[in-house]
Amino acid sequence: MTIVVMTASCPECAAAVKLAQDVEKGEIVQCAECGAELEVFETSPVELRLAPEEEEDWGE
């Protein structure tokens, strides 16, 4: 069985980021070149954006 891979450009460094064919909107992936965490914003066509920073939870 062959896994079909899609690619999209990293918004941070413009490198090609390989994605599984069944990638879902909202999924977090990492750029192999710069290490940036990216969120799959759209799936058709695939669009990546920098993942939002997680804020500290100070027990509130």
The 8 nearest C-alpha neighbors of each residue, nearest first, counted from 0:
[[1, 2, 3, 4, 20, 19, 21, 5],
 [2, 0, 3, 4, 20, 19, 5, 21],
 [3, 1, 4, 0, 19, 20, 21, 5],
 [2, 4, 20, 1, 19, 5, 18, 21],
 [5, 3, 19, 20, 18, 2, 17, 6],
 [6, 4, 18, 17, 20, 19, 3, 7],
 [5, 7, 17, 16, 18, 15, 4, 8],
 [6, 8, 16, 15, 45, 9, 46, 17],
 [7, 9, 15, 13, 14, 16, 10, 6],
 [8, 10, 13, 14, 11, 12, 16, 15],
 [11, 9, 13, 12, 48, 8, 47, 49],
 [10, 12, 9, 13, 35, 49, 33, 14],
 [11, 13, 14, 9, 10, 33, 32, 8],
 [14, 12, 9, 8, 10, 11, 15, 16],
 [15, 13, 9, 8, 12, 16, 32, 30],
 [14, 16, 8, 7, 6, 9, 17, 13],
 [15, 17, 7, 6, 30, 8, 9, 14],
 [18, 16, 6, 5, 4, 15, 7, 19],
 [19, 17, 5, 4, 6, 20, 16, 22],
 [18, 20, 4, 22, 21, 5, 3, 17],
 [19, 21, 4, 3, 22, 5, 18, 2],
 [22, 20, 19, 23, 18, 3, 4, 42],
 [23, 21, 19, 20, 18, 24, 26, 42],
 [24, 22, 26, 25, 21, 42, 39, 41],
 [23, 25, 39, 26, 40, 41, 42, 22],
 [24, 26, 39, 38, 40, 23, 27, 41],
 [27, 25, 39, 24, 23, 38, 28, 22],
 [28, 26, 38, 37, 39, 25, 36, 29],
 [29, 27, 37, 36, 38, 26, 30, 39],
 [28, 30, 36, 35, 37, 34, 31, 27],
 [29, 31, 34, 35, 32, 33, 16, 36],
 [30, 32, 34, 33, 29, 16, 35, 14],
 [33, 31, 30, 34, 14, 12, 35, 16],
 [32, 34, 35, 30, 31, 12, 11, 14],
 [35, 33, 30, 31, 29, 32, 36, 37],
 [36, 34, 30, 33, 29, 37, 11, 49],
 [37, 35, 29, 50, 28, 49, 34, 27],
 [38, 36, 49, 50, 28, 27, 48, 29],
 [37, 39, 27, 50, 48, 47, 26, 40],
 [38, 40, 47, 24, 25, 26, 41, 46],
 [39, 41, 46, 47, 24, 38, 25, 48],
 [42, 40, 46, 45, 24, 39, 43, 44],
 [41, 43, 45, 44, 24, 46, 23, 40],
 [44, 42, 45, 41, 46, 24, 40, 23],
 [43, 45, 42, 46, 41, 7, 40, 47],
 [44, 46, 42, 43, 41, 7, 47, 39],
 [47, 45, 41, 40, 39, 44, 42, 7],
 [48, 46, 39, 40, 38, 37, 9, 45],
 [49, 47, 38, 37, 50, 10, 40, 39],
 [48, 50, 37, 38, 36, 51, 47, 10],
 [51, 49, 37, 38, 36, 48, 52, 27],
 [52, 50, 53, 49, 38, 37, 36, 48],
 [53, 51, 54, 50, 49, 36, 55, 37],
 [54, 52, 51, 55, 50, 56, 36, 49],
 [53, 55, 52, 56, 51, 57, 58, 50],
 [54, 56, 57, 53, 58, 52, 59, 51],
 [57, 55, 58, 54, 59, 53, 52, 51],
 [56, 58, 59, 55, 54, 53, 52, 51],
 [59, 57, 56, 55, 54, 53, 52, 51],
 [58, 57, 56, 55, 54, 53, 52, 51]]
